[in-house]
Amino acid sequence: MSGGLLPVRLAKRLAKPAYRAGDVLKLRSGGRPMTATWSGPVLFAPGNWLICQWFSDAGELQQEMFAEETLERTDRAAPQSSTREQ
């Protein structure tokens, strides 16, 4: 490994996240709005990653981790669950 490659990898790992928990995002390739619940670096890959949650068409809570560069902000609000707490 060359000496100049390590600082580049370290800089990517420590880059300030573009999004944070609470932001409403969607995949750049399309899809439904999701709410970010966590944002930050991970050990297994460079860059920032986000854990996002959304509700399926059946109303089931879904969760997945995405690389920051695969996401974008959306103007649409994340849909709310059809069940209400009482």
Secondary structure, DSSP 8 states (H G I E B T S, - for coil): --TTHHHHHHHHHT---SS-TT-EEEETT----EEEEEEEE-SSSSSEEEEEEEE-TTS-EEEEEEEGGGEEE-SS-----S----
